Amino acid sequence: MAGTLAYPVGKFLFFRQNEHDEFWLPLKEIKDGITKIVKHDAFIYKKQDKIEVFNAHCTHMGCILNFYKDKKKFICPCHHSQFTIDGKKIKGPAQRDLDKITFKIKNKKLFIG
């Protein structure tokens, strides 16, 4: 039992990430459409030169969304809220669009964080 508790406590105390860590991705690696960034629970939406970054959590109860490329929409696996490829709510129970994440572009890289 001590070993079961030691790992998560040790990880929390000694291996926490700095809250100000930034994730970056070269712009040339971001293709038109959706790119999922697992580390930050985010989706990058790119259409030509327009880029938006969305939180991958449903705005209803926080479940991680799935993106369906063939349908071009996000669907929540928990309660089936649906969102367009650019984050607009299509169907509830979610009451609002996806949350946007701030980012910056510097030196031909997209920075999230």
BELQUI-V7569 format. One record per pair of residues at least 4 apart in sequence whose ideal C-beta (glycine too) atoms are under 8 Angstrom apart, sorted by the first residue. I is the first residue (numbers start at 1). GAP is how many residues later the second one is. D is the distance in Angstrom with one decimal. If there is no record, write none. Layout:
I | GAP | D
I | GAP | D
This chain:
1 | 4 | 6.7
2 | 4 | 5.9
3 | 4 | 7.0
5 | 4 | 5.8
6 | 4 | 5.6
7 | 4 | 6.1
8 | 4 | 6.3
9 | 4 | 6.2
10 | 4 | 5.6
10 | 5 | 7.4
11 | 4 | 4.9
11 | 5 | 7.9
12 | 4 | 6.3
17 | 4 | 5.1
20 | 93 | 7.0
21 | 92 | 6.1
22 | 89 | 5.0
22 | 90 | 6.7
22 | 91 | 3.7
23 | 14 | 6.6
23 | 16 | 5.7
23 | 17 | 5.5
23 | 88 | 7.2
23 | 89 | 4.8
23 | 90 | 5.6
24 | 85 | 4.6
24 | 86 | 6.5
24 | 87 | 4.8
24 | 88 | 7.5
25 | 4 | 5.7
25 | 5 | 6.2
25 | 10 | 7.8
25 | 12 | 7.4
25 | 19 | 7.6
25 | 84 | 6.6
25 | 85 | 5.1
25 | 87 | 7.9
26 | 4 | 7.8
26 | 82 | 6.4
26 | 83 | 5.5
26 | 84 | 7.9
27 | 78 | 6.8
27 | 81 | 5.1
27 | 82 | 6.5
27 | 83 | 5.9
28 | 80 | 7.3
30 | 5 | 5.6
30 | 14 | 5.9
30 | 16 | 5.2
30 | 21 | 7.0
30 | 80 | 6.4
31 | 4 | 6.9
31 | 15 | 6.8
32 | 14 | 5.3
32 | 15 | 5.9
32 | 16 | 6.9
33 | 12 | 7.6
33 | 13 | 6.8
33 | 14 | 8.0
33 | 36 | 7.3
33 | 52 | 7.8
34 | 9 | 5.5
34 | 10 | 7.1
34 | 11 | 5.9
34 | 33 | 5.1
34 | 35 | 7.3
34 | 51 | 6.7
35 | 8 | 7.0
35 | 9 | 4.3
35 | 11 | 7.2
36 | 6 | 7.6
36 | 7 | 5.6
36 | 8 | 8.0
36 | 20 | 7.0
36 | 31 | 6.8
37 | 4 | 7.7
37 | 5 | 4.5
37 | 6 | 7.2
37 | 7 | 6.4
37 | 75 | 6.8
40 | 61 | 7.3
40 | 72 | 5.4
40 | 73 | 7.2
41 | 14 | 6.5
41 | 15 | 4.4
41 | 16 | 6.2
41 | 23 | 6.6
42 | 11 | 5.5
42 | 12 | 6.6
42 | 13 | 6.3
42 | 14 | 5.6
42 | 59 | 5.5
42 | 70 | 6.2
43 | 10 | 7.2
43 | 11 | 4.9
43 | 13 | 5.5
43 | 22 | 7.6
43 | 24 | 6.4
43 | 31 | 7.5
44 | 7 | 6.5
44 | 8 | 7.6
44 | 9 | 5.3
44 | 66 | 7.1
45 | 6 | 7.1
45 | 7 | 4.8
45 | 8 | 7.5
45 | 9 | 6.6
45 | 40 | 6.2
45 | 41 | 5.9
45 | 42 | 7.2
46 | 4 | 7.0
46 | 5 | 5.0
47 | 39 | 7.9
51 | 52 | 7.4
51 | 54 | 7.7
51 | 59 | 6.7
52 | 34 | 6.6
52 | 35 | 6.8
52 | 48 | 6.3
53 | 47 | 6.6
53 | 48 | 4.3
53 | 49 | 7.7
53 | 50 | 4.9
53 | 57 | 7.9
53 | 59 | 6.0
54 | 33 | 4.9
54 | 44 | 4.4
54 | 45 | 6.8
54 | 46 | 6.0
54 | 47 | 6.6
55 | 43 | 6.2
55 | 44 | 4.2
55 | 45 | 7.5
55 | 46 | 5.7
56 | 8 | 5.5
56 | 9 | 5.5
57 | 5 | 4.7
57 | 6 | 6.9
57 | 7 | 6.2
57 | 8 | 7.1
57 | 42 | 7.5
58 | 4 | 6.3
58 | 5 | 4.8
58 | 6 | 7.7
58 | 7 | 5.5
58 | 18 | 4.1
58 | 20 | 7.0
58 | 21 | 7.4
58 | 23 | 5.4
58 | 36 | 5.9
59 | 22 | 7.5
59 | 30 | 7.5
59 | 35 | 4.7
59 | 36 | 7.1
59 | 37 | 5.0
59 | 38 | 7.1
59 | 39 | 6.3
59 | 40 | 6.4
60 | 16 | 6.5
60 | 18 | 7.7
60 | 19 | 5.7
60 | 21 | 5.1
60 | 32 | 7.3
60 | 33 | 5.2
60 | 34 | 4.0
60 | 35 | 7.4
61 | 17 | 6.3
61 | 18 | 6.6
63 | 13 | 5.2
63 | 14 | 6.1
63 | 15 | 3.9
63 | 16 | 7.3
64 | 13 | 7.7
65 | 9 | 4.3
65 | 10 | 6.9
65 | 11 | 5.7
65 | 12 | 7.8
65 | 18 | 7.1
65 | 33 | 7.8
66 | 8 | 6.9
66 | 9 | 5.7
66 | 10 | 7.8
66 | 11 | 5.8
67 | 6 | 7.6
67 | 7 | 5.3
68 | 4 | 7.4
68 | 5 | 6.0
68 | 6 | 7.6
68 | 7 | 6.1
71 | 4 | 7.7
72 | 12 | 7.5
72 | 13 | 4.9
73 | 9 | 5.5
73 | 10 | 6.2
73 | 11 | 5.8
73 | 12 | 6.4
73 | 17 | 6.6
74 | 8 | 6.8
74 | 9 | 4.2
74 | 10 | 7.9
74 | 11 | 7.7
74 | 13 | 8.0
74 | 24 | 7.1
75 | 5 | 6.4
75 | 6 | 7.5
75 | 7 | 5.3
75 | 8 | 8.0
76 | 4 | 5.9
76 | 5 | 4.4
76 | 6 | 7.5
76 | 18 | 7.2
79 | 14 | 5.4
79 | 15 | 7.9
80 | 11 | 7.2
81 | 8 | 7.1
81 | 10 | 6.2
81 | 11 | 5.8
81 | 12 | 6.0
81 | 13 | 3.7
82 | 7 | 7.6
82 | 8 | 4.3
82 | 9 | 4.2
83 | 4 | 5.8
83 | 5 | 6.3
83 | 6 | 5.7
83 | 7 | 6.1
83 | 11 | 7.5
83 | 14 | 7.0
83 | 15 | 5.4
84 | 4 | 4.4
84 | 6 | 6.0
87 | 10 | 5.2
87 | 11 | 3.8
87 | 13 | 7.0
88 | 9 | 5.2
88 | 10 | 8.0
89 | 5 | 5.5
89 | 6 | 7.5
89 | 7 | 6.2
89 | 8 | 5.1
89 | 9 | 7.8
101 | 11 | 6.1
102 | 10 | 8.0
103 | 7 | 5.7
103 | 8 | 6.1
103 | 9 | 5.0
104 | 6 | 7.7
104 | 7 | 5.0
105 | 4 | 7.0
105 | 5 | 5.5
105 | 6 | 7.3
106 | 5 | 6.2
